[in-house]
């Protein structure tokens, strides 16, 4: 059977997770044998590509969602200060060790290969919340884009049984619906049902292994919006490193450096009255630092090893 894996990412060394089989396909998930990771989602997961929309994605945009096989296979992961939304490598690059070095990396040179179709600012679907920009690719359209242009290329050389599909989505849906006059449990259940209809379409392509993330503790982020807004609360999320920050090398977990986007912030944080970036949990009001992503990836790798079937 295939594996459907769910976890709360910031529990870290004590993941809140469960695994359940997917029906119909015969597959034994083994992380050590995984040859590729295909990702969908938002700014927590996207990596910049040389053929992607700037500060948004690896390839394409809603303005031009199509791409050729040659364009996909020659696209390169860009690693620099703006190559992710975290000021450095993010969890998926740490996990695959693909695109970690400054400069450019071809996914084809990595093992496991990293094919990242997440888009910064994405929500699940425009059926529920509007696009952040006219170039934003929603999760629904990420999946459609992959089915039309990505999968026909990748399935020629990827072993689907040795491929893991990861989806991390929802922070923008929470924020963008905050002022809606709706019953939120019902609304979010509808969103999740739509999400898993998209998962079903990916599963029908022959990919049996999936990983799903919960959201970080938004109720503990800097600049918290009105507490009346529908944010996750203490009963919904295991905080993990936020409750033991010193253990992980964090000095500040309640604020972030206001000069986070300055070009020399990594080398001269003192010039802006800031701590070194690795000592912050939050990169800005909505994103975690690259250091958090590195810790997350390490704990996630342990989780995947533990949940491998041998």
N, C-alpha and C positions, 0 to 999 in steps of 0.2 A: 504494500500500500504506500501511497505517497504520504507526505507529512505536511500538515498545516500547523505552523508554529506561531504562537502569539506571546508577546511579552510586553512588560512595562519597562521601557529602556532605562529609567533612572533609578531603578532598584539596584542596578549594577551587580554588585557581588552577591546579591540575594534576589535574583530575578523573580518577579511574579509572573509565572509563565505556565502554560499548559500546551500539550501537544495532542493532536487528534488526527486520525487518518482521513485522507481523502479517498473517495470510493472510485473504483473503475479502472485505475491504472496500477500496474505492478512496479513498485520502486522502493528501494531501501535508501533512505537518506543517510549519507556519510559525508560529513563536512570535509574530512581530509581528502576525499576523492572528488570534491566539487571542482569543476573546471570553469565555471562561469557564474557570475552573479548579475542578474538583470534587475534594475531598480526603477521604481516609479514613486512619485510623491511631490514634495515641495522644496522649499529652501533648506530644510534640514538635511536633504539628501542630494540635491543637484550638484553636479560638477561642471565647470566651464569647459566647453569644447571649442576648438578652432573654427568649427562650423556651426556653433550655437549662437543664440541671441545673447548679447553681452550681459553679464551678471545674472543670467537666468537659466542656461541650459547647455547640454552637451551638443545638441543638434536641433536645428529647425526652430520654428516659432509658429504661433497661430497665423501670422502674416504669410508664412510659406511653410506649411506643415509637411510637405513632401520632401523626400531626398532620394538620391540614387544609391544603388549599392556601392558604387565607387566613393561617393561622398561619405557614406557611413564608415567604410573600411579604411579611409584615409584620414578620418577625423582624429584629433589628438586631444587628450586631457591636458588642460592648462593648470599648472600649479604656481600660483603667486598669491599675493595678499587678497586679491579679489576673485580668486578662482573658485571660492565657495562663499557661503554666507557666514562663515565662522572665522575668517581672517587667517586661515590655514587649512590643512587637510581636514576632511570630515570623516565621520565614522566609517563610511563605506570604502573610502580610500585606505584608512588604517586597517580595516578588516581584510581587504583583498591585497593590501600593499601595492596597489596600482595607482600611479599618479602622485606618489608621495614626494618625489624629487622635484625641486624647482625647475620650471621649464615645461617641456612637452613630453607626453607619454602616449604611445599607441596602446589601446586595450589589447591588441593582438599579441603584445610582448609580455603580457602579465599572465600569471597563473595563481589563482583563478582570474580569468578575464573579467573586466568591469565594463558593462554596457548600461549606462545610466541615462534614463529618459525622463527623470524628474525635472520639474520646472519651478523655479523660484516664484512664489506668490500664488501657486496653484490651489484651487479648491477642488472638491470632488466633481461638481458639475454645475453648469450655468442654469440647470433646472432648479437649483436651490439658492445659489448665491452668484452675484455677478463677477465677471472677470476683473482682476485688479488693473489690467491694461489690455489694450486690444491685441497685444502680442502674446499674452499669457495662454499657455496650454493647460487646460484643466486635466485632472486625472482621467476623466472620461475620454478626452481627446488624445491624451498620452497613450492610452490603451488602443484606441482606434488607429493612431499613427503607427504604433508598433505592429499591429496586425497587418496593416497595409504595406508598410515599408521596412520595418525592422526584422520581424520574424522571417519573412521570405529570404532574407540574406543570412541571418544568423543560423537558421536551422540547417543550412548546408554544411556547417562544420561544428556546431555545438551538439553535444549529447544532452538531450533534454532531461534525461534522468539524472544527470550529473550537473544540472543547473539549478540554482536557487533564485527564485523571484522574491524580491523584498519590496514591501509597500509601507511607506510612512507618510500619512496624510491626516489632516484634521485641524491643525492649528489655525489655518486661515478660515476654515468653515466655522470654528468657534468664534473667532473675532468678528468675522463679517456678519454673523447672524445675531450678534449680541443685542442689537436694538430691535430685533424682530418681535412682534406681538404674537407669539406662537406658544404652544405647549412644547417645551424643549425636549422632554423625553420622547415624545412622539416624533418630533421633527428629527432628532438625532437617530432614532431607530430607522426612519425612512432613509436618511443619509447612509446609514450602515448597510441597509438592504440594497441600496443602489450600488454601493461600493462592492458588495459581494456578487452582484450580478456582473460587474466588470471582471472580478476575479474569475468567475465561471467562464467568461469568454477567453481568458488567458489559459485557464486549465484545459479548455476544450482544444487548445492548440497542441496539447501533449506535454505540458510542463506540470509535473506532479508535486513539486516542492515549493512551499510558500512560507514567508516570514512576515509577520505583521507587528507593527509597533503601536504602543499606546503613546499618549502625549506626555511631555514633561510637566512638572507641577506649575502650571500657569498662574496659580494663585500665589506663587512665591517669586514671581519675576519682578524686576525693577519697574517702577512706574505703573504699578498695578492699577488697572482701570476700576471703575465703580464696582464695589463688591456685589452689587445687585445683578451684575452681568453673569451669564452662565458659564463660569469658569470651573475647572475641576477643583474639588475640595479635598480636605485631609482624609476623608473616608474613601476617596477614589484612587489615590495614588500613593505608592511607596516612595518616599523621598530619596532613599539611598544616600549618596555622598553629600547632599545638602544638610544632613543631620550629623555628619562626621567630616566636615570640610578639611580640617588640619591633616587628617589621615591621608588625604589625597593631594595635599600641597596647596590647597586653596586658602587664601587670606580673606578674600572679599566674596561673599555669596549673595549680597543684598543690593549691590550696585554694579555699575560697569564704568569703564573709562569713556568719558564723553568724547575723547579724541580718537576713538577706535578706528576711524576711517582715515586718519592721517597717514601719509606714505611712510613716515619714519617711526611710527608708533611702536613697532616691534623692537627697534634698536635703541630708541631714545624715549622711553615712556616717562622718565623723570621730567623731561622738558615740558610735559603737559600736566604734571602733577599726578601722574598715574603710577600704579604698580606695574611690574612686568605682566604682560598679557596672560601668561600661564597661571598667574595667581588669582585671576578672576574666574568665577563660574560662568557669569553672563558676559557675552560679547557685546550685546546691546539689549534693548528692551524686549526683544523677542527671540534671540538666538543665543545658544551656548557657545563657549569658546572652543577652539580646536583642541585644547587640553582636555575638556570634558569629552569630546568626541573620541579622543585617543583612549581614555579610560573606558568609555562605553564599548569601543571596539574590542578591547582586551577581554572584558567581561563577557561580551557577546560571543567571542570565539570560544571561551570556556563553555558557555551555554550550548553552542552548536555541537561541540565535541561531546558533551554530556548527552545530548539528545540524538546522537547518531546511532543508527541501528547496525550492529555488527554481526 
